[in-house]
């Protein structure tokens, strides 16, 4: 009998207190074919929700530590999260 590899599931408990609960998903994950001006407006609205969120840090940590390629998490879009990932890696390597 061989042992199965551990597949640790993420803890989603923090989502219960998220400010985005009940918001339209399209606010955080834009529609296909969205144009840049509309995207910027939508992301600004999503980030506004995130800025007042009590679990913003948990949300951002979740998205940065996983390959979340799309959407707004913890107040950061895809490109901003990629930068944050690199910043955290540099910080960890410097320690």
C-alpha positions in Angstrom: 0.0 0.0 0.0 1.5 3.4 -1.0 0.8 6.6 0.9 -1.0 9.3 -0.9 0.7 12.7 -1.2 -0.6 15.3 1.2 -3.1 17.7 -0.5 -3.5 20.4 2.0 -6.7 22.4 1.3 -6.7 26.1 1.8 -8.4 27.5 4.9 -11.3 29.6 3.6 -12.6 30.7 7.0 -11.4 34.2 6.5 -13.8 34.7 3.6 -16.8 34.8 6.1 -15.7 38.3 7.1 -14.9 39.6 3.6 -16.3 42.9 2.5 -16.8 41.5 -1.0 -19.4 38.9 0.2 -22.6 39.6 -1.7 -20.8 41.8 -4.4 -21.1 40.8 -8.0 -18.2 38.5 -9.0 -17.8 40.5 -12.2 -16.6 43.5 -10.1 -13.5 41.4 -9.1 -13.1 39.3 -12.2 -13.9 41.3 -15.4 -15.8 40.0 -18.3 -14.1 38.6 -21.4 -13.3 41.2 -23.9 -13.2 44.0 -21.4 -11.5 47.2 -22.7 -8.8 49.0 -20.8 -10.8 52.1 -19.8 -13.7 49.9 -18.4 -11.2 47.6 -16.7 -9.5 50.5 -14.9 -12.9 51.8 -13.7 -14.0 48.3 -12.5 -10.7 47.6 -10.8 -10.8 51.0 -9.0 -14.3 50.1 -7.7 -13.1 46.6 -6.6 -10.1 48.1 -4.8 -12.3 50.5 -3.0 -14.2 47.5 -1.6 -11.0 45.9 -0.6 -9.5 48.9 1.1 -12.2 48.8 3.8 -12.1 45.0 4.2 -11.2 43.5 7.6 -9.7 40.4 5.9 -7.8 42.2 3.2 -4.4 40.9 4.3 -5.6 37.3 4.5 -7.1 37.6 1.0 -3.9 39.0 -0.4 -1.8 36.4 1.3 -4.0 33.7 -0.2 -3.7 35.1 -3.7 0.0 35.8 -3.5 0.9 32.3 -2.2 -1.1 30.6 -4.9 -1.1 30.9 -8.7 -4.2 33.2 -8.9 -3.7 34.6 -12.3 -6.9 36.6 -12.6 -9.0 39.0 -10.6 -8.6 41.5 -7.8 -7.6 40.0 -4.4 -6.7 42.0 -1.3 -6.8 45.2 -3.3 -4.3 44.2 -5.9 -4.8 43.2 -9.6 -2.9 40.5 -11.4 0.2 42.6 -12.3 0.4 44.2 -8.8 0.2 40.7 -7.2 3.1 39.5 -9.4 5.1 42.5 -8.2 4.2 41.7 -4.6 5.2 38.0 -5.1 8.6 39.1 -6.3 9.0 41.6 -3.5 8.2 38.9 -0.9 10.7 36.5 -2.6 13.4 39.1 -2.5 12.7 39.8 1.1 12.7 36.1 2.0 16.0 35.5 0.1 17.6 38.5 1.9 16.8 37.1 5.3 
